[in-house]
Amino acid sequence: MMGDGGVKQILAKPIQLADQVSKLADFAHSFKQECADLKAKTERLAGLLRQAARADLYERPARRIMNDTEQVLDKALALVAKCRAHGLVRRVFTIIPAAAFKKMSTQLDNSIGDVSWLIRVSSSASAGSDDSDGDIHLGLPPIAQNEPILFLIWEQIATLHTGSLDARADAAASLVSLARDNDRYGKLIIEEDGVGPLLRLIKEGRLDGQESAAHALGLLARDPESVEQMVLVGVCSTFAKVLKEGPMKVQAMVAWAVSELAASHPKCQDVFAQNHVVRLLVSHLAFETVQEHSKYTIPSKGMSIHSVVMANSSGSTAAARNDANASVAMDSSEQGMVNHPTANQNQNANTNQMHSVIQSTMAVKSNKVPHNSNSHNPHASSNGKQHQATLSGTSIKGREFEDPATKAYMKAMAAKALWQLAKGNPAICKSITESRALLCFAVLLEKGTDEVQYNSAMALMEIARVAEQHSDLRRSAFKPNSPAARAVVDQFLRIVEKADYDDLLVPCIVALGCLSRTFRATETRIIAPLVRLLDEQETVVSKEAVIALTKFACTENYLHLDHSKAIINEGGSKHLVQLVYFGEHLVQIAALILLCYIALHVPDSEDLAQAEVLTVLEWASKQGYMVQDPKVDSLLPEAKVRLELYQSRSSRGYH
């Protein structure tokens, strides 16, 4: 909306022109009746302009309508001025077609309609905040004939500015429909300053309005430019506030919106992290997944970092420093017991195994940070409870009473948001893995709903991809002796061994490949299920299995010799030969690269000789499209030489 100065500035010239038209019309010597009609309409327009000057106008349509109105009044002034001329000058130079007055009358009517609409759209919603007419459609002004959608968007945004809570909720729902239907409409909503009132509705509105506003903002995140504008308006801090204190349904929609913004513009990842969004999302992921979900909440404004640390950690200086810098909101008074989501239901072997993993993980983590004993302080218990309540905030209170579907959707959207925030971002991945998120993902990958499982798998895949490129993250997050890391790998293997072609299989294959350098030589469970997938009919599965195995067998992997032998021992050679000969193009190249690595590392293998790998390599070297691949071009000649050195022609098979 506009300030008084802005209103006076854009209205001064049209009001001045309208007054001049009225005065000149009184002195008309020709077309007196037509001029009188124009004067009447101009005076009506002037009255509306003065009324508009007293209103709180919506700036975007106001500037456009006033610009058009000013042009119309300029023409009206010129036309009336011609009717003042007299004598020979009038007869020679002022030939005025009768149709000119009719056209001008129509244009003035249109301007009257435009200004009337502007006044109504800027003020009627607030006047209707008693809900008597807050949902009445105002119609479109004459100026909207060429671009009706723009004026419909203006009407909804004006309602978001000045309407009742119900009217604003309806307006947000309308913007959801517009943004969903067309990318251009979404851009218009942003350009016409629709983000600000949507953010205010998230803060001030009722549940349905907040949910629609968050939905609309997520739909507006179609490209980096749009997201950049939304970030500048303050979407990240608003989302963080909702994730901390809002109703769970709204929090779930906000988490989805975070995922949309991060997916469209990865540069906003760090802004979300600065607003504690990552830890808040982990809190939602951990709720009812592991018992200590309150460790992921962010302190209230009134609490200093020092008070949080003093309330929850020991007097150890090192522990306090770590808590302040890396894990402000974490409660170090951890207990070993964790409530598994299904602990009171199916007590099967898998559940017991996962439960023990969670227990051991919690025990390891809790032993790292000493905690104060309350036995010597009679006030410690009550003070601790007070601090815990302050830390938890309204985001924890009452969440256990939400219906299961809402809880599941919240977890799904939290996992999806973490997936997009973690993508390609080492700092956020480090923050995620230093929390209980890996443990949560492992539990949810086994026990969550389909959507929760998929988003968890994708989040873990992105974290593994980043870990592959950053050795520090790889060593800290996926240590072989880490119970949480083992739990995650166990879930990957469970899905890969099951080998059902579903949404979980490919991300788990990719993740195992990315983590290839974290496995010890004694870890023998990984290769076999991946090799079996080489015989998979689904091309995407066999291709990803080949790529994953290549990361085990490539020279950059310190244990490449052990892994190459394991691939051969599991019968991988014959599958790779088939893929090189008969696979689709992308699978052929990937299989050939893996075969070259194996030939380089284990050239004396009898299995390679029986599979006629040298013959395959010689055939591949004659295929132009294969040798054009840079990796094949660098590996294939040396692999052939190595095999020729160790294998005689007679051992290649029978021809």
VOGU-3710 file (C-alpha; in Angstrom, 3 decimals, decimal comma):
1> mmgdggvkqi> 0,000/0,000/0,000  1,050/3,611/-0,514  1,926/6,375/1,911  0,276/9,793/1,828  3,178/11,334/-0,068  2,979/8,721/-2,816  -0,798/9,174/-3,193  -0,558/12,976/-3,481  2,263/12,716/-5,967  0,485/10,497/-8,486
11> lakpiqladq> -2,956/12,143/-8,025  -1,968/15,817/-8,168  -1,659/16,064/-11,943  -4,934/14,210/-12,814  -6,921/16,340/-10,326  -5,395/19,520/-11,769  -6,252/18,448/-15,326  -9,829/17,559/-14,358  -10,348/21,022/-12,849  -8,987/22,676/-16,004
21> vskladfahs> -11,330/20,653/-18,227  -14,335/21,730/-16,128  -13,372/25,426/-16,315  -12,709/25,437/-20,061  -15,970/23,623/-20,778  -17,879/26,639/-19,369  -16,401/28,875/-22,111  -17,162/26,608/-25,060  -18,535/28,443/-28,135  -19,209/25,334/-30,171
31> fkqecadlka> -20,435/21,864/-29,252  -21,733/23,373/-26,031  -23,937/20,397/-25,167  -21,128/17,934/-25,807  -18,767/20,008/-23,682  -21,356/20,155/-20,903  -21,571/16,352/-20,969  -17,795/16,097/-20,804  -17,758/18,556/-17,899  -20,257/16,473/-15,946
41> kterlagllr> -18,215/13,312/-16,390  -14,982/15,131/-15,640  -16,399/16,534/-12,414  -17,519/13,057/-11,407  -14,017/11,786/-12,165  -12,480/14,652/-10,175  -14,637/13,739/-7,195  -13,424/10,143/-7,386  -9,816/11,307/-7,661  -10,176/13,427/-4,531
51> qaaradlyer> -11,771/10,456/-2,758  -8,840/8,313/-3,876  -6,443/10,909/-2,473  -7,892/10,258/0,978  -7,695/6,457/0,643  -4,822/4,072/1,318  -4,298/3,013/-2,276  -2,661/-0,175/-3,524  0,351/1,270/-5,313  0,831/-1,070/-8,262
61> parrimndte> -2,605/-0,629/-9,908  -2,816/2,993/-8,693  0,186/4,065/-10,745  -1,036/2,333/-13,870  -4,605/3,618/-13,595  -3,506/7,181/-12,813  -1,143/7,177/-15,750  -3,980/6,182/-18,104  -6,386/8,647/-16,462  -3,887/11,474/-16,886
71> qvldkalalv> -3,599/10,704/-20,604  -7,394/10,706/-21,001  -7,743/14,061/-19,233  -4,975/15,543/-21,383  -6,966/14,608/-24,479  -10,194/15,931/-22,951  -8,514/19,241/-22,172  -7,247/19,547/-25,734  -10,709/18,762/-27,133  -12,508/21,297/-24,934
81> akcrahglvr> -9,850/23,912/-25,704  -10,670/23,637/-29,387  -14,308/24,485/-28,640  -13,249/27,823/-27,084  -11,792/29,167/-30,364  -13,899/31,698/-32,259  -14,020/33,573/-35,567  -11,959/32,616/-38,574  -9,492/30,595/-36,512  -12,229/28,222/-35,369
91> rvftiipaaa> -13,589/27,787/-38,902  -10,160/27,088/-40,431  -8,251/25,159/-37,761  -10,771/23,527/-35,431  -12,563/20,929/-37,446  -13,881/18,540/-34,775  -15,586/15,310/-35,843  -18,737/14,544/-33,915  -17,357/11,083/-33,152  -14,520/12,671/-31,158
101> fkkmstqldn> -16,916/13,589/-28,337  -18,418/10,136/-28,297  -14,952/8,555/-28,085  -13,889/10,973/-25,349  -17,069/10,290/-23,386  -16,334/6,555/-23,512  -12,756/7,107/-22,348  -13,925/9,226/-19,410  -16,446/6,535/-18,480  -13,609/4,006/-18,527
111> sigdvswlir> -11,460/6,218/-16,310  -14,380/6,631/-13,892  -14,733/2,839/-13,800  -10,999/2,347/-13,274  -10,734/4,845/-10,410  -13,914/3,478/-8,811  -12,441/-0,029/-8,933  -9,166/1,232/-7,464  -10,978/2,827/-4,515  -13,059/-0,295/-3,916
121> vsssasagsd> -10,156/-2,718/-4,204  -8,042/-0,585/-1,859  -10,648/-0,044/0,816  -13,657/-2,338/0,495  -11,893/-5,348/2,010  -11,094/-3,442/5,169  -14,580/-1,968/5,210  -15,879/-5,509/4,922  -13,844/-6,907/7,770  -17,064/-7,658/9,593
131> dsdgdihlgl> -17,368/-10,444/6,966  -20,574/-8,938/5,572  -19,124/-8,447/2,105  -15,507/-9,463/2,429  -15,907/-12,291/-0,066  -17,741/-10,328/-2,772  -15,879/-10,253/-6,095  -15,355/-6,634/-7,123  -15,324/-7,257/-10,854  -12,685/-6,015/-13,261
141> ppiaqnepil> -12,147/-2,382/-14,307  -12,330/-1,324/-17,968  -8,545/-1,023/-18,116  -8,297/-4,774/-17,496  -9,761/-5,751/-20,844  -6,318/-6,515/-22,295  -4,865/-8,194/-19,190  -7,617/-9,475/-16,901  -5,359/-11,833/-14,894  -3,157/-8,974/-13,730
151> fliweqiatl> -6,126/-7,137/-12,268  -7,426/-10,310/-10,666  -4,016/-10,705/-9,002  -4,137/-7,063/-7,876  -7,534/-7,633/-6,332  -6,319/-10,646/-4,352  -3,166/-8,882/-3,161  -5,184/-5,828/-2,108  -7,428/-8,139/-0,091  -4,331/-9,651/1,552
161> htgsldarad> -3,341/-6,133/2,588  -6,638/-4,895/4,013  -9,140/-7,748/4,252  -10,501/-9,692/7,194  -8,711/-12,914/8,139  -11,302/-14,976/6,261  -11,076/-12,746/3,183  -7,280/-12,910/3,296  -7,406/-16,715/3,526  -9,657/-16,822/0,449
171> aaaslvslar> -7,322/-14,450/-1,389  -4,321/-16,653/-0,574  -6,216/-19,713/-1,844  -6,964/-17,820/-5,077  -3,277/-16,993/-5,496  -2,477/-20,686/-4,967  -4,756/-21,555/-7,905  -3,231/-18,846/-10,096  0,373/-19,737/-9,265  -0,282/-23,445/-9,805
181> dndrygklii> -1,867/-22,892/-13,205  0,804/-20,787/-14,872  4,439/-19,833/-14,242  3,811/-16,335/-15,580  1,047/-15,748/-13,046  3,505/-16,665/-10,307  5,996/-14,111/-11,597  3,259/-11,483/-11,701  2,343/-12,168/-8,079  5,963/-11,550/-7,062
191> eedgvgpllr> 6,339/-8,478/-9,286  3,140/-6,979/-7,890  4,454/-7,215/-4,309  2,380/-10,213/-3,292  5,075/-11,915/-1,180  4,980/-9,444/1,731  1,257/-9,763/2,507  1,496/-13,560/2,164  4,253/-13,592/4,785  2,134/-11,416/7,079
201> likegrldgq> -0,765/-13,818/6,670  1,488/-16,706/7,729  2,275/-14,786/10,917  -1,205/-13,419/11,664  -3,758/-15,641/9,952  -5,843/-18,600/10,998  -4,847/-22,155/10,159  -6,385/-22,322/6,657  -5,017/-18,894/5,724  -1,538/-19,714/6,990
211> esaahalgll> -1,534/-23,005/5,104  -2,685/-21,373/1,853  -0,111/-18,591/2,212  2,719/-21,103/2,704  1,428/-23,128/-0,237  1,355/-20,037/-2,448  4,908/-19,068/-1,480  6,156/-22,555/-2,316  4,490/-22,389/-5,727  6,063/-18,989/-6,416
221> ardpesveqm> 9,564/-20,493/-6,113  9,823/-21,412/-9,795  13,254/-19,933/-10,645  16,315/-18,410/-8,949  15,220/-14,825/-9,612  11,863/-15,360/-7,938  13,448/-17,056/-4,931  16,009/-14,268/-4,616  13,250/-11,675/-4,388  11,399/-13,761/-1,802
231> vlvgvcstfa> 14,535/-14,137/0,322  15,096/-10,364/0,239  11,565/-9,823/1,566  12,315/-12,076/4,571  10,808/-15,448/3,720  13,578/-17,404/5,497  13,129/-15,804/8,908  9,334/-16,082/8,661  9,556/-19,770/7,784  11,922/-20,334/10,706
241> kvlkegpmkv> 9,455/-18,725/13,106  6,628/-20,953/11,860  8,763/-24,099/12,057  9,452/-23,228/15,664  6,015/-22,131/16,853  3,291/-22,721/14,243  0,580/-25,388/14,009  1,935/-28,666/12,643  -0,125/-28,548/9,435  1,285/-25,124/8,659
251> qamvawavse> 4,775/-26,255/9,635  4,480/-29,159/7,198  3,451/-26,821/4,383  6,286/-24,451/5,264  8,759/-27,352/5,201  7,489/-28,215/1,734  7,912/-24,576/0,681  11,486/-24,609/2,016  12,206/-27,608/-0,203  10,784/-25,780/-3,223
261> laashpkcqd> 12,851/-22,646/-2,601  16,047/-24,614/-2,014  15,472/-26,761/-5,106  14,947/-23,724/-7,344  17,786/-21,624/-5,925  20,461/-23,527/-3,956  22,109/-20,247/-2,926  19,313/-19,737/-0,400  20,409/-22,865/1,510  22,847/-20,917/3,679
271> vfaqnhvvrl> 20,275/-18,228/4,482  17,921/-20,920/5,774  20,772/-22,421/7,798  21,566/-19,029/9,331  17,950/-18,859/10,498  18,256/-22,269/12,241  15,882/-23,903/9,748  18,064/-27,017/9,453  17,977/-27,728/13,181  14,269/-27,012/13,372
281> lvshlafetv> 13,631/-29,491/10,565  15,749/-32,111/12,324  13,644/-31,484/15,414  10,501/-32,364/13,481  12,225/-35,389/11,990  13,282/-36,587/15,437  9,883/-36,059/17,074  8,574/-39,494/18,102  11,428/-41,063/16,113  13,970/-40,757/18,910
291> qehskytips> 13,037/-39,657/22,381  15,371/-36,665/22,644  13,601/-34,605/19,976  13,769/-31,503/22,178  17,508/-31,322/21,547  16,923/-29,853/18,125  14,870/-26,863/19,179  16,244/-23,334/19,100  16,349/-21,182/22,241  13,792/-18,452/22,681
301> kgmsihsvvm> 14,884/-14,866/22,034  15,111/-14,062/25,696  17,618/-16,827/26,397  21,300/-16,311/25,783  23,564/-19,038/24,494  25,290/-18,993/27,858  22,066/-19,685/29,728  21,253/-22,579/27,427  24,638/-24,124/27,928  24,519/-23,594/31,689
311> anssgstaaa> 21,095/-25,179/31,858  21,974/-28,267/29,878  25,692/-28,967/29,937  28,446/-29,432/32,445  30,863/-26,784/33,579  33,452/-28,142/31,185  34,850/-25,253/29,153  35,418/-27,384/26,094  31,936/-28,821/26,186  30,420/-25,381/26,673
321> rndanasvam> 32,375/-23,950/23,763  31,315/-26,799/21,501  27,688/-26,403/22,559  27,706/-22,667/21,912  29,294/-22,891/18,484  27,973/-26,075/16,978  24,960/-27,231/18,860  23,390/-24,349/20,744  20,053/-26,031/21,160  21,252/-29,488/22,108
331> dsseqgmvnh> 20,523/-30,737/25,587  23,540/-32,620/26,819  21,699/-34,357/29,651  21,069/-37,295/27,330  19,722/-40,641/28,386  20,450/-43,912/26,722  16,847/-45,016/26,336  14,991/-44,136/23,157  11,353/-44,753/22,338  11,180/-46,410/18,946
341> ptanqnqnan> 7,997/-45,460/17,055  6,905/-49,080/17,014  8,287/-50,145/20,347  4,866/-51,036/21,732  3,727/-52,807/18,599  5,755/-55,312/16,576  8,683/-56,462/18,698  10,326/-58,427/15,914  14,029/-58,991/15,387  14,538/-56,002/13,122
351> tnqmhsviqs> 12,896/-53,654/15,580  15,012/-54,975/18,424  18,125/-54,616/16,308  17,319/-51,012/15,380  16,420/-50,272/19,000  19,819/-51,494/20,149  21,512/-49,357/17,496  19,647/-46,294/18,726  20,570/-47,091/22,316  24,246/-47,492/21,504
361> tmavksnkvp> 24,274/-44,313/19,428  22,731/-42,312/22,234  25,177/-43,779/24,705  28,161/-42,878/22,529  26,926/-39,323/22,025  26,023/-38,788/25,665  29,426/-39,953/26,855  31,086/-37,198/24,819  29,474/-34,394/26,807  29,510/-34,660/30,599
371> hnsnshnpha> 26,474/-33,480/32,476  25,884/-32,025/35,878  24,477/-34,035/38,704  21,418/-32,478/40,271  21,712/-34,381/43,505  23,522/-31,530/45,225  21,185/-28,781/44,058  17,600/-28,898/45,287  16,586/-26,270/42,729  18,242/-27,922/39,753
381> ssngkqhqat> 15,281/-30,077/38,803  12,773/-27,275/38,678  15,191/-24,943/36,912  15,978/-27,625/34,361  12,299/-28,118/33,648  11,807/-24,401/33,269  14,644/-24,128/30,785  13,463/-27,183/28,879  9,983/-25,738/28,531  11,417/-22,469/27,262
391> lsgtsikgre> 13,655/-24,265/24,800  10,946/-26,524/23,531  8,496/-23,737/22,845  5,079/-24,187/21,346  6,502/-26,302/18,524  6,812/-29,228/20,949  3,832/-28,557/23,159  0,758/-30,383/21,967  2,415/-32,015/18,963  1,790/-35,491/20,360
401> fedpatkaym> -1,951/-34,885/20,021  -1,798/-34,340/16,247  -3,352/-37,060/14,116  -0,985/-39,706/12,669  -1,467/-38,529/9,086  -0,367/-34,991/9,956  2,649/-36,296/11,870  3,654/-38,501/8,939  3,234/-35,628/6,481  5,311/-33,373/8,723
411> kamaakalwq> 8,135/-35,916/8,755  7,889/-36,388/4,999  8,147/-32,657/4,337  10,928/-32,187/6,903  12,910/-34,942/5,169  12,201/-33,393/1,763  13,381/-29,982/2,946  16,562/-31,468/4,428  17,129/-33,329/1,158  17,077/-30,080/-0,826
421> lakgnpaick> 19,043/-28,115/1,763  21,774/-30,770/1,935  22,226/-30,976/-1,837  25,784/-29,886/-2,628  26,229/-28,053/0,694  29,012/-29,422/2,936  28,254/-27,082/5,858  24,602/-28,084/6,046  25,477/-31,766/5,610  27,899/-31,430/8,517
431> sitesrallc> 25,197/-29,807/10,625  22,745/-32,580/9,758  25,148/-35,426/10,449  26,307/-33,933/13,750  22,713/-34,089/14,972  20,611/-37,230/15,345  19,373/-36,907/11,767  21,301/-39,925/10,418  19,761/-42,071/13,124  16,310/-40,650/12,377
441> favllekgtd> 16,720/-41,309/8,662  17,742/-44,896/9,376  14,632/-45,467/11,508  12,310/-43,745/9,039  13,830/-45,578/6,085  12,615/-48,778/7,699  9,408/-47,724/9,439  8,151/-44,553/7,754  5,349/-44,150/5,256  6,235/-44,443/1,564
451> evqynsamal> 6,740/-40,693/1,182  8,806/-40,462/4,368  10,968/-43,371/3,215  11,553/-41,880/-0,227  12,447/-38,412/1,040  14,715/-39,927/3,690  16,488/-42,012/1,055  16,964/-38,960/-1,175  18,293/-36,894/1,730  20,800/-39,593/2,623
461> meiarvaeqh> 21,822/-39,909/-1,020  22,573/-36,176/-1,218  24,540/-36,283/2,043  26,522/-39,257/0,711  27,228/-37,395/-2,534  28,656/-34,468/-0,608  30,640/-36,817/1,646  32,171/-38,429/-1,436  33,692/-35,074/-2,403  34,638/-33,912/1,118
471> sdlrrsafkp> 36,884/-36,232/3,096  36,337/-34,381/6,388  32,603/-34,989/6,231  33,152/-38,557/5,117  35,428/-39,296/8,045  33,277/-37,586/10,664  29,795/-38,685/9,560  30,417/-42,184/8,221  33,059/-43,622/10,498  32,950/-47,441/10,372
481> nspaaravvd> 32,493/-47,619/14,138  29,611/-45,123/14,191  26,356/-46,863/15,187  24,247/-44,310/13,285  26,337/-44,722/10,121  26,101/-48,508/10,446  22,335/-48,257/10,852  22,098/-46,203/7,673  24,270/-48,636/5,700  22,237/-51,554/7,049
491> qflrivekad> 19,086/-49,969/5,676  20,747/-49,332/2,307  21,776/-52,990/2,145  18,346/-54,205/3,185  16,761/-52,302/0,299  19,451/-53,264/-2,236  19,338/-56,932/-1,272  15,563/-56,946/-1,574  16,118/-55,571/-5,099  12,494/-54,544/-5,602
501> yddllvpciv> 12,433/-51,870/-8,273  10,822/-49,054/-6,374  11,602/-45,450/-5,563  14,062/-46,421/-2,817  16,365/-48,726/-4,764  18,240/-46,230/-6,958  19,058/-43,640/-4,250  20,312/-46,436/-1,994  22,557/-47,792/-4,760  23,913/-44,309/-5,444
511> algclsrtfr> 24,553/-43,683/-1,750  26,465/-46,955/-1,309  28,668/-46,040/-4,257  29,346/-42,576/-2,861  30,358/-44,121/0,478  32,658/-46,681/-1,150  35,783/-45,179/0,421  34,354/-45,429/3,946  34,207/-49,251/4,014  36,986/-51,372/5,441
521> atetriiapl> 38,415/-54,419/3,693  36,594/-56,575/6,238  33,224/-55,167/5,122  32,227/-57,871/2,654  28,451/-57,336/2,503  28,354/-54,498/-0,017  29,697/-55,903/-3,282  27,523/-59,008/-3,695  24,076/-57,340/-3,777  25,380/-54,657/-6,132
531> vrlldeqetv> 26,792/-57,284/-8,500  23,451/-59,101/-8,537  21,807/-55,864/-9,733  23,980/-55,944/-12,877  21,565/-58,537/-14,162  18,582/-56,244/-13,481  16,201/-55,697/-16,405  15,610/-52,062/-15,466  18,304/-50,064/-17,254  18,496/-47,332/-14,650
541> vskeavialt> 19,134/-49,903/-11,908  21,877/-51,768/-13,750  23,505/-48,471/-14,780  23,595/-47,138/-11,210  24,873/-50,496/-9,946  27,735/-50,335/-12,473  28,574/-46,750/-11,474  28,497/-47,653/-7,773  30,789/-50,662/-8,289  33,135/-48,486/-10,349
551> kfactenylh> 33,625/-46,263/-7,301  34,724/-49,349/-5,377  37,088/-50,579/-8,120  38,543/-47,270/-9,347  42,194/-46,463/-8,668  41,227/-43,597/-6,337  39,772/-46,119/-3,886  42,568/-47,316/-1,584  41,021/-50,808/-1,419  40,447/-51,071/-5,179
561> ldhskaiine> 42,325/-54,382/-5,412  40,188/-56,051/-2,725  36,991/-54,671/-4,229  37,940/-55,695/-7,768  38,604/-59,254/-6,629  35,294/-59,272/-4,764  33,437/-58,200/-7,901  35,099/-61,010/-9,856  34,385/-63,566/-7,127  30,691/-62,612/-7,142
571> ggskhlvqlv> 30,471/-63,298/-10,882  30,549/-59,696/-11,998  32,725/-60,334/-15,067  30,115/-62,207/-17,083  27,430/-59,618/-16,306  29,708/-56,777/-17,378  30,572/-58,530/-20,623  26,877/-58,863/-21,432  26,281/-55,189/-20,636  29,173/-54,045/-22,838
581> yfgehlvqia> 27,878/-56,100/-25,758  24,155/-55,703/-25,402  23,401/-52,915/-22,933  21,995/-49,521/-23,817  24,531/-46,870/-24,745  24,970/-45,282/-21,302  25,158/-48,678/-19,601  27,650/-49,937/-22,197  30,098/-47,128/-21,523  29,772/-47,425/-17,733
591> alillcyial> 30,219/-51,222/-17,849  33,259/-50,893/-20,113  34,907/-48,431/-17,719  34,363/-50,803/-14,769  35,672/-53,736/-16,792  38,807/-51,728/-17,633  39,463/-50,984/-13,954  39,067/-54,642/-13,011  41,386/-55,697/-15,854  43,973/-53,154/-14,708
601> hvpdsedlaq> 43,917/-54,314/-11,095  43,485/-58,109/-11,516  44,830/-58,914/-14,995  45,850/-62,448/-14,020  42,314/-63,503/-13,051  41,212/-66,794/-14,524  37,606/-65,606/-14,349  38,442/-62,704/-16,661  40,068/-65,110/-19,084  37,055/-67,416/-19,073
611> aevltvlewa> 34,730/-64,449/-19,606  36,877/-63,463/-22,646  37,328/-59,952/-21,300  40,333/-59,281/-23,561  38,193/-60,085/-26,578  35,545/-57,686/-25,290  38,125/-54,919/-24,847  39,506/-55,462/-28,329  35,988/-55,276/-29,771  35,227/-52,128/-27,784
621> skqgymvqdp> 38,423/-50,435/-29,027  37,014/-50,666/-32,559  33,710/-49,010/-31,639  34,045/-45,317/-32,419  31,305/-44,133/-30,097  32,913/-45,977/-27,183  36,469/-44,733/-27,569  35,183/-41,178/-27,918  34,434/-41,226/-24,188  37,433/-39,577/-22,437
631> kvdsllpeak> 37,474/-42,073/-19,573  37,350/-45,073/-21,922  40,072/-43,520/-24,075  42,386/-43,208/-21,069  41,708/-46,639/-19,530  41,092/-49,023/-22,419  44,566/-49,168/-24,037  46,356/-49,822/-20,731  43,769/-52,423/-19,692  44,307/-54,292/-22,960
641> vrlelyqsrs> 48,077/-54,248/-22,494  47,791/-55,571/-18,950  45,532/-58,444/-19,994  47,757/-59,342/-22,956  50,733/-59,564/-20,621  49,051/-61,980/-18,254  46,798/-63,977/-20,555  47,799/-66,028/-23,598  45,540/-66,152/-26,588  44,769/-69,794/-25,880
651> srgyh> 43,265/-68,886/-22,536  40,741/-66,477/-24,001  38,246/-69,196/-24,791  37,267/-71,133/-27,880  36,562/-69,486/-31,275
//
